[in-house]
Amino acid sequence: MIALLFTPPIIVQAAQADPAVELCKPVLARKAGGEIATIDVNSVHSDRRGRTIEGQLTAFSRMGPAPAGTARTNHLIRFDFSYRCTIRGGRVHEARLNPLKP
């Protein structure tokens, strides 16, 4: 119990709270063709040219609208991707998605 009082607090910042991830999310969602359900950051690299984040994401895509006069069930299709996103000057410079094979 005493050891807990004298240990320094560990501050952990979630990767999802990173501003670079927030900038990349809309671009990656548009490229994935759906909503991003989960996003994981595996690596972050910063240099003079910008900041690059890499990881995996899961996106859900809905089926298109039903033709007139018919009904369609509302299915979600799950897609898993690896991604790489580069931020330069506060803007997304490059975003790549690669589908993961099941």
C-alpha positions as CSV (number, residue, x, y, z in Angstrom):
1,M,0.0,0.0,0.0
2,I,2.8,2.4,0.9
3,A,4.5,1.6,-2.4
4,L,1.5,2.9,-4.3
5,L,1.7,6.2,-2.6
6,F,5.3,6.8,-3.7
7,T,5.2,5.6,-7.2
8,P,4.9,8.4,-9.8
9,P,1.6,8.5,-11.7
10,I,1.8,7.0,-15.2
11,I,0.2,9.2,-17.8
12,V,-1.0,7.4,-20.8
13,Q,-2.4,9.2,-23.8
14,A,-4.7,7.2,-26.0
15,A,-3.6,7.0,-29.6
16,Q,-7.1,7.6,-30.7
17,A,-7.0,11.1,-29.0
18,D,-4.0,12.0,-31.2
19,P,-4.9,15.0,-33.4
20,A,-3.3,13.3,-36.4
21,V,-5.8,10.4,-36.1
22,E,-8.7,12.9,-35.9
23,L,-7.5,14.6,-39.1
24,C,-7.1,11.2,-40.9
25,K,-10.4,9.7,-39.9
26,P,-12.7,11.5,-42.4
27,V,-10.3,10.8,-45.3
28,L,-9.9,7.1,-44.3
29,A,-13.7,6.7,-43.9
30,R,-14.3,8.2,-47.3
31,K,-11.7,5.9,-48.9
32,A,-13.2,2.8,-47.0
33,G,-16.7,3.7,-48.2
34,G,-18.3,3.5,-44.8
35,E,-18.1,4.4,-41.1
36,I,-15.0,3.7,-39.1
37,A,-15.9,1.4,-36.2
38,T,-12.4,0.9,-34.7
39,I,-9.1,2.4,-35.5
40,D,-5.8,1.2,-34.0
41,V,-2.4,3.0,-34.2
42,N,0.5,0.7,-34.5
43,S,3.3,3.3,-35.2
44,V,3.8,7.0,-35.3
45,H,6.7,8.6,-37.1
46,S,7.5,12.3,-37.1
47,D,10.2,14.0,-39.1
48,R,10.7,17.3,-40.8
49,R,8.4,16.3,-43.7
50,G,5.4,15.6,-41.4
51,R,3.9,13.0,-39.2
52,T,3.0,9.5,-40.4
53,I,0.7,7.1,-38.6
54,E,0.1,3.5,-39.5
55,G,-2.3,0.9,-38.1
56,Q,-5.4,-1.1,-38.7
57,L,-9.1,-0.1,-38.9
58,T,-12.4,-1.7,-39.2
59,A,-15.1,0.0,-41.3
60,F,-18.8,-0.9,-41.7
61,S,-20.5,-0.2,-45.0
62,R,-24.3,-0.3,-45.5
63,M,-26.0,-1.8,-48.6
64,G,-27.1,0.8,-51.1
65,P,-30.7,2.1,-51.3
66,A,-33.3,-0.4,-52.4
67,P,-34.8,0.0,-55.9
68,A,-38.2,1.6,-56.1
69,G,-41.0,-0.8,-55.1
70,T,-38.8,-3.3,-53.3
71,A,-37.6,-3.8,-49.8
72,R,-34.1,-4.5,-48.6
73,T,-32.8,-5.7,-45.3
74,N,-30.4,-3.4,-43.5
75,H,-27.1,-5.4,-43.6
76,L,-23.8,-4.1,-42.5
77,I,-20.7,-5.4,-44.2
78,R,-17.4,-5.4,-42.2
79,F,-14.2,-4.5,-43.9
80,D,-10.7,-4.7,-42.3
81,F,-7.9,-2.5,-43.6
82,S,-4.4,-1.5,-42.8
83,Y,-3.7,2.2,-43.3
84,R,-1.0,4.8,-43.6
85,C,-1.7,8.5,-43.3
86,T,0.7,11.4,-43.6
87,I,0.0,14.8,-42.1
88,R,1.9,17.9,-43.4
89,G,1.1,21.4,-42.3
90,G,-2.0,20.4,-40.4
91,R,-3.6,18.7,-43.5
92,V,-3.7,15.2,-44.7
93,H,-1.1,14.9,-47.4
94,E,-1.5,11.2,-48.2
95,A,-3.8,8.4,-47.0
96,R,-3.6,4.8,-48.1
97,L,-5.8,1.8,-47.4
98,N,-5.0,-1.8,-48.0
99,P,-7.6,-4.5,-47.4
100,L,-6.6,-7.3,-45.0
101,K,-7.1,-10.8,-46.2
102,P,-9.2,-13.0,-43.9
